Amino acid sequence: MPAASDDTPTARPEPGAGAAPAAAGDKPRLEIEYCTRCRWLPRAAWLAQELLVTFESDVGAVALVPGTGGVFTVRVDDAVVWDRRAQGFPEPTAVKRAVRDLVAPGRGLGHTDGQPPAVT
């Protein structure tokens, strides 16, 4: 059996090819950077799930970004919407409101808002 060559290029699909809708590139990207040393991946994953369920048609991606030093930061594109160091750990409703204000302004969040959605 011949040895595999390391210099043979492997065909790989382009990032995002076929898996995401074409408009996904135009939609905001959410990032949750979490501290791996603090073992905050479960918390970050849970928050990512909450954001995906709420904003599934409004965002292009939700990414979990490993970090260190006690970081737990939520970003929409490059804008920080929550920083644990300044604001403590977020309640999901507070993060949803902050994300909503950037990705879908004026959209109601139902019971999360504590009031009926605005009628436009």
C-alpha positions in Angstrom: 0.0 0.0 0.0 1.5 3.4 -1.0 2.1 6.0 1.7 -0.1 9.0 1.7 1.5 12.2 0.5 1.4 15.2 2.8 1.5 17.6 -0.1 -1.6 16.4 -1.8 -4.3 19.0 -1.5 -7.5 17.8 0.1 -10.8 19.1 -1.4 -12.7 21.0 1.2 -15.9 22.9 0.8 -15.7 26.7 1.0 -16.7 28.0 4.4 -20.5 28.3 4.6 -21.0 26.6 1.2 -24.4 25.0 0.9 -25.1 24.9 4.6 -26.3 28.4 5.3 -28.7 30.6 3.4 -27.2 33.1 1.0 -28.3 36.0 3.1 -26.5 34.7 6.2 -23.4 36.8 5.3 -25.5 39.9 5.5 -26.8 39.1 9.0 -25.0 40.0 12.3 -22.7 37.5 13.9 -23.1 36.9 17.7 -20.0 35.8 19.7 -19.9 34.6 23.2 -16.3 34.6 24.5 -16.0 32.5 27.7 -13.2 31.5 30.0 -12.0 28.0 29.5 -10.1 27.9 32.8 -13.3 28.9 34.7 -15.2 26.1 32.9 -17.9 28.5 31.6 -18.5 26.6 28.4 -21.9 25.2 29.6 -23.1 28.6 30.6 -21.9 30.1 27.2 -23.5 27.2 25.3 -26.8 27.6 27.1 -26.8 31.4 26.4 -26.0 30.7 22.7 -29.0 28.3 22.5 -31.3 31.0 24.1 -30.1 33.6 21.5 -30.4 31.2 18.6 -34.0 30.2 19.5 -34.9 33.9 19.9 -33.0 35.3 16.9 -32.8 32.4 14.5 -33.9 34.4 11.5 -32.2 37.6 12.5 -28.5 36.5 12.9 -26.1 34.8 10.5 -24.1 32.9 13.2 -23.6 32.4 16.9 -20.1 31.5 17.8 -18.5 30.3 21.0 -15.0 31.7 21.4 -12.7 30.2 24.0 -10.8 32.7 26.2 -9.0 33.0 29.5 -8.7 35.4 32.4 -12.4 35.2 33.6 -13.8 36.6 30.4 -17.5 36.2 29.5 -18.3 38.7 26.8 -21.2 38.8 24.3 -20.7 40.7 21.1 -22.8 41.5 18.1 -20.3 41.8 15.2 -17.6 43.9 17.0 -19.9 45.7 19.4 -19.8 44.5 23.0 -23.3 44.1 24.4 -22.4 42.4 27.7 -19.2 42.2 29.6 -19.1 40.1 32.8 -16.3 42.2 34.3 -18.3 45.4 34.1 -21.8 44.1 34.5 -21.6 40.7 36.2 -23.1 37.5 34.7 -26.0 38.3 32.5 -29.6 37.3 32.9 -30.7 36.0 29.5 -33.5 38.6 29.2 -31.0 41.4 29.5 -28.8 40.0 26.8 -31.8 39.3 24.6 -32.9 43.0 24.9 -29.3 44.2 24.2 -29.0 42.0 21.1 -32.5 42.8 19.9 -31.7 46.5 20.1 -28.9 45.9 17.5 -30.2 43.2 15.3 -34.0 43.7 15.3 -34.8 47.2 16.8 -38.5 47.6 17.6 -39.1 43.9 17.7 -41.1 42.7 20.7 -39.7 39.9 22.8 -43.1 38.9 24.2 -43.1 38.0 27.9 -39.4 38.7 28.0 -40.0 42.4 27.7 -42.5 42.3 30.5 -45.0 44.2 28.3 -46.9 43.5 25.1 -45.0 43.8 21.9 -45.2 47.2 20.2 -47.7 47.4 17.3 -46.3 49.0 14.2 
